[in-house]
Amino acid sequence: MTEKSDSVGIVEACDFVFGLTEDDYLPLDCGRKLGSVNIRYETYGKLDDNASNAVLLLHALSGDAHAAGYYSADDKKPGWWDEMVGPGKAFDTNRYFIVCSNVIGGCSGSTGPGSINPATGKAYGMDFPVITIADMVRAQYRLMRHLKIDQWLAVAGGSMGGMQALQWAVSYPDAVKGVIAIATSSKISPQSIAFNWVGREAIKNDPNWNNGDYGANVPRQGLSTARMLAHITYLSDESMLNKFGRSLQKSDKYSFDFDYDFAVESYLQYQGARFVDRFDANSYLYITRAIDYFDLSDEHGSLSGTFRHMKSDFMVISFSSDWLFPPYQSEHIVKALVENGINVTSCTLESSYGHDAFLLEVDALSRMTGDFLRNLQAGGNGQ
Amino acid sequence: MTEKSDSVGIVEACDFVFGLTEDDYLPLDCGRKLGSVNIRYETYGKLDDNASNAVLLLHALSGDAHAAGYYSADDKKPGWWDEMVGPGKAFDTNRYFIVCSNVIGGCSGSTGPGSINPATGKAYGMDFPVITIADMVRAQYRLMRHLKIDQWLAVAGGSMGGMQALQWAVSYPDAVKGVIAIATSSKISPQSIAFNWVGREAIKNDPNWNNGDYGANVPRQGLSTARMLAHITYLSDESMLNKFGRSLQKSDKYSFDFDYDFAVESYLQYQGARFVDRFDANSYLYITRAIDYFDLSDEHGSLSGTFRHMKSDFMVISFSSDWLFPPYQSEHIVKALVENGINVTSCTLESSYGHDAFLLEVDALSRMTGDFLRNLQAGGNGQ
C-alpha cells in the first residue's frame, strides 16, 4: 500500500448471508431458487443519518467486491476502480457511502458454481443454476435491505457493471435515484455472443474441465485461451498498434517456430496465465452466459417500453474505439430514455483504448461522474 | 453439377512434382530446403500460342486449387471462385488460361505437414519447415516454369491470396504484368496476429493434437474452435446483426443452459464441424504463421522501398466493413505504389459483408477485375 491522502486506505471484505430457510431463498429467472447465498461486499465512507448518500458500484465480468483500497500495509495492488474511489475522487468517500459486492455466479467470495451446494455437500459445478443480470441485481437488493438503505443515490458500473446499473433502474425504480452506465449495452450483439461462445468452447474442450467437476485440477489452458480471446476484444486495433505494433519479443528476427514470437503473443500469454490464477473457469461460463442473455427489450417488446416506468436520472457514457460495446449501443439506450422523457446526460468520449477505456479514461470519467453525483445529491438531475 | 453455359464444366486436378534431387530442392526463408515437393493445381481455358494469356489465381487460408468447375456430373459444389471464373465471367476462360494451385503448407494436394517426409517415411507433422508467403510464391514460380509461361498476364487473389499476389510482383517483377490484390494487406495488424495466436492455442491445447503427431485421431475440437473464432473475424458486426440478430435456434425462450441457444452459436458450431472434415490442423498452424510473418516492408525498410523496382500494374480493392483487412491497410499499399509512380487502380467497395465480401461481392468485383484484365491484355494498364 502506498500512503496516499486520496486512498480509502486498508479495507476489509464483509459477508452477508441470506436464504437459509426456504421462504428466504432467492428466486431466479431460470425458475430455480438459490439458498444459502453469500454476498461478499466492501464499503468505503460513511452512510449518513438518513441513508441518502449510498452509491452502489457494479463490477464487470472479471471484477470483484474490491473496488478500492488495500488489504494490508504491504499490499501493492489496490481495488479495480481505485483511481475513481476515495477522498476527493469522483466517488468521493468524504461525501458518499460506497458499496461494492461480488456478483452471484462469481468466484470472489459470493456464491457461485465453486461454492458448496448445501444439498450435496460438494461444489455446485454445473449444477449451479444459470443466473442472469436480473438475478445478480435481485441478490444485491437483499444486500441493500440488509444495509438499511431504501434508495441508492446512484448505481454505477462499466461493461457488465453498466448492465446491472440499467437493470437496477428497471427492476427497482424507486430504489435508484441515478444510474451511471458506462461502456455498456441493453443487449449485446451476435458478434459478442459469438466471442463468448468460442471462449466457453475453449474451456469446455479442456479435458481438465471434466463437465465442470475439476476440483484443484483446473482447466488452465481452456480458461487462459478464453481470456486471451476476450482480451483482444477489450483493446482496439489502434491501441494494439500503438502498444505492440509488430514488435518481436525475443530477437529482431523471426524465430520460425510456433512459440510466442511477436510481443503481442507474449502479452496475451501472460494475461491468460495471470487470469487463471485468480478466476474460476465455471464462473467464466456462468457470467458470460448471463451477459449473453441480458436483453432489456425482452419483456416489454422494446427498450422504450421497458424504460416506461423508470424514475432515475441517467448518465450514459461510451468510448469511440470500443467495438465490444460500441457507441451505437449506448445511443440506443439514450434514445429510449429520451422517448420516455427521462433525464439523461450522455457522451461518447474520444479514446483509442477500446472497451478498456472504462477503466483507463479516468480523468474524463471522474469529471463527468463527479458532477453527476453532486447534482444528484443536491436534489437535481445529472444534467 | 448444374448444366450452365458459363461454367468451366468438369475439371481435373493435376500434380507437378519437383525437388527430387538436392540441386532442385526449394530453398525456404527459414533457411531449410524442401525436397519432393508436390504442387496440386488446376487449369481452365487454353494457353495461347505465345503464352501471353495466363492468369494465376491465389487462394486464401482455407482455399485450394479448385477455383472453378465440378469434379463429376453429380458434384454439387463448384470451386471456391466459380462465380468469377468461366466463359464470359470476369476471369473469362474464353480469353484467359487460368491456373490455380494449392499452397505449400496446405492440405489439399500440395506438400504440407500432412505429407510424407521422405527422410523418415512418416508424415512431417511439426517437422515440416515453417513456410512463408514468399516460399509459397517460390513454389508457384516452379509451376509457372513447368507450364512454360514466362509472364503472367495477371496474378489475383483475396486475403492471403492477395498477399501472394503482392509478393509475386516483388519477388518476380518481370513475371507479372498485372496484380489484383483484394481485401489484403502488406502486413497484418497485431490484432490479427493475436486472433491467429488464440486460434493456434485452441488447436495446440487439444490433447489429440499431440505435438502435431495425430494420425487419424485428429484434434477436432481444437481446430473447430479455431475456425469458429476465425469465422467471426470474416463477418462484420452489421452482417451478423442482419443474418442472426439475437434469434434463438430451438425455442422462443432461453434454454438456460450451455448448449447452443442463439442461432449464431448453432451456425458457428456447424461451420466449425464442417471445417474439420476438410482441413488439417497442422496446416492451419503453418498457414496462419505464414500470414503472421508476411511483412512486405521488412526487407527494404519501408513498403515504398520494397515496391521500388516493381513493373506490374496494380488493382487494389478493399471493403468498407472488412475489419480483418481494413481499408486503411489497402490505402497503405496504394500510397506506396503511387510514391513509386506505379499504375494503380484502387477502390474501397461499400459492403456489409466484412472480410467475406471478397467472395460475396461478385458483381462489383467482376466488373472491376474484368475491365482490368482486358486492359492488360490490350497492352495498356488497368486504369
Interface residues (C-beta under 8 A of the other chain):
Chain A: D29 C30 G31 M126 P129 V130 K187 S189 P190 Q191 I193 A194 F195 W197 V198 R200 E201 A202 K204 N205 D206 P207 Q221 G222 S224 T225 M228 L229 I232 L235 D237 M240 L241 K243 F244 G245 R246 Y254 F256 D257 F258 Y260 D261 F262 A263 V264 E265 L268 L285 R289 D292 Y293 D295 W323 P326
Chain B: D29 C30 G31 M126 P129 V130 K187 S189 P190 Q191 I193 A194 F195 W197 V198 R200 E201 A202 K204 N205 D206 P207 Q221 G222 S224 T225 M228 L229 I232 L235 S236 D237 M240 L241 K243 F244 G245 R246 Y254 F256 D257 F258 Y260 D261 F262 A263 V264 E265 L268 L285 R289 D292 Y293 D295 W323 P326
